[in-house]
Amino acid sequence: MFYREAGDFKTSYVADSQTFPLKLDKVGFWVTMMVAWGVIPFVITDYWASALLVPFLIYAIAAIGLNILTGYCGQVSLGTGGFMAVGAYACYKLMTSFPDVNILIHILLSGGITAAVGTAFGLPSLRIKGFYLAVATLAAQFFLVWLFNKVSWFYNYSASGQINAPERLVAGFAVTGPASPAWAQYLVCLFFVTLCALIARNLTRGSVGRSWMAIRDMDIAAEIIGVNPLRAKLSAFAVSSFFVGIAGALFFAVYLGAVEVGEAFGIQKSFLVLFMIIIGGLGSIFGSFAGAAFLVLLPVALKIVGVDWLGWPTDLVAHFQLVIVGALIMFFLIKEPHGLAHIWGLAKEKLRRWPFPY
Amino acid sequence: MSADFLYGIEVLINGLMAGVLYALVALGFVLIYKASGIFNYAQGVMALFGALTLTGIMSGQVPFAHLINATFGTHIHNFGWNVPALGAIALTLVVMVCFAWMVQKFVFRHLVGQEPIILFMATIGLAYFLEGMGDLMWGSDIKKLDVGLPQGGSRWVEDITAGLGGDDFYGFFIDKLDMVATLVAAILVISLVMFSQYTKQGRAMRAVADDHQAALSVGISLNYIWILVWSLAGLVALVAGIMWGAKSGVQFSLSLIALKALPVLMLGGFTSIPGAIVGGLIIGVGEKLFEYLIGAPFLGGATENWFAYVLALIFLVFRPQGLFGEKIIERV
């Protein structure tokens, strides 16, 4: 009744193949964008930014990146944390070497550097398949973290081995460093999320995205019908690492401000992003957002329930969190392998018929 | 013989011993993978869980004590008894078999026929679940595990070998625990091979590994075999947990031995028991020698974290199925 496609006619191919073919979806999209850009920056508080919104936006970028590689191209990667570290350290080196250049350009450039590194580590995928490849990407994870720990050039020979984001301005407002206001951090992240989601959406529905999906569904068959596996796999690695690198740069420069590589970009981070796309939905941009939101919200919600309501000590709640996340992963893989995105689709299907289901 | 050369040999021997332990963990992976096609990432956490349960039972800890105390405001910690090591090991084995049954019943029975990568991701979920469960049941503090294994360097090996080199060579330093661990691992590996070659259950296991449907059609219960295999993997995990736990205490880092075993598997091939053993030895020796010859002097040390992976990666580029794996045949 409220959600319907009846009467929404298309008279051209362009109109038929747009991102949001239904008018209602389009309205929903623009309302969301207006709230995100026009309302939230004015009402955002420090707690909301640092506990929920900024990590959600950054993880959403990382999840979109991994979803392109794993969900669309079928190459499972466990090296996300390592690639985020590349983005963070590239951003740090650029920020300190060229302090006059705009930070937004630095973040984009660090995405580009990560794309190059990711492509290099993607080369074995041409020969290694399935979870042999998944394990091979762990080589990237461990090697990169070790590299940033040991080679002091990367952290400018600082004694602590940490990297700290210096203050950088965009249009006169600080977006990095300890003095940056919550709304500025939020807006920078939102800008990159919008950019990445737009790029990802348009890549995945074009010929590049179709060649990725062909490789995912059956690579030999794809090769026979004329998809170049070299180009498809490496472009997936490059685009995916580009997004993951941007997420890493934002995670370091905007969100945390100071980073120790083993702690912030360890293998746990790789698994976290992988869980986001499993729970959210493999091969879905919306799913990347849903999964990121879910796994950012879950610890906060558990903390409120466990610590504040039940009065449990925090370590107990942390253990419970592990149990619940693990159980949820198994539950989703068994009951809903397509994730939250599929549940959302089912809900829309139900809404379409409500209140007169047949 | 020069002292440097002898130290090189000492590194080699220690590498071989570490390699046997890697092989032991890798074996747990191979068992499950061959029988059910599941690549069990949770193997390392199973080792941690086994060791935690063992220490908990030995010291008479109350399971979930922390949770019970937090909920009801009580102060219970111990039953007030101590279980001898052998009895505790037997009890822990019972727990591991129960765990195997539950994993089969509640998780992997519902995932039969899914793609391998989905199963792999499910085991990552299982690893998280089990890790949290272990912490909830027994607490997350570092525990000492003492089942009566000898500790410390072996004096007589040092004394015997001291005469080999010049004045600045003091003999090989070899940990007694490592020697025991090597021995136990060797015994376990041999008995597992015997089990799978000469017993009825072992034959059934190999039949399932060969072809699920054919095995079903001659009357082998897949469910039974899978529970058996998970129990065996639990046994292997428990042994690995005891060895590593006795060495460095029972704590979270114990579960990271799974990450050590992954390159071993890639190198040896996921489907081959000899592959796991040879792969373990190559990785063990390779990473110790690399650290000794190149890593520590030139690269700033701690190369052991990634060397195994890079080595396995290079191997895989030339042999995508590992050294001993079955040839990958792809059909459209």
Interface residues (C-beta under 8 A of the other chain):
Chain A: V76 P124 R127 I128 K129 G130 F131 Y132 A134 V135 A136 L138 A139 F142 F143 V145 W146 N149 K150 V151 M218 I220 A221 I224 I267 F271 L274 F275 I278 L310 G311 W312 P313 D315 L316 H319 F320 Q321 L322 V323 I324 V325 G326 A327 L328 I329 M330 L333 I334 P337
Chain B: F39 H66 L67 A70 T71 V107 H110 L111 Q114 P116 I117 I118 F120 M121 A122 I124 G125 L126 A127 Y128 F129 L130 E131 G132 M133 D135 L136 S140 L259 L262 P263 L265 M266 F270 L299 G300 G301 A302 T303 N305 W306 Y309 V310 A312 L313 L316 V317 P320 Q321 G322 I328 E330 V332
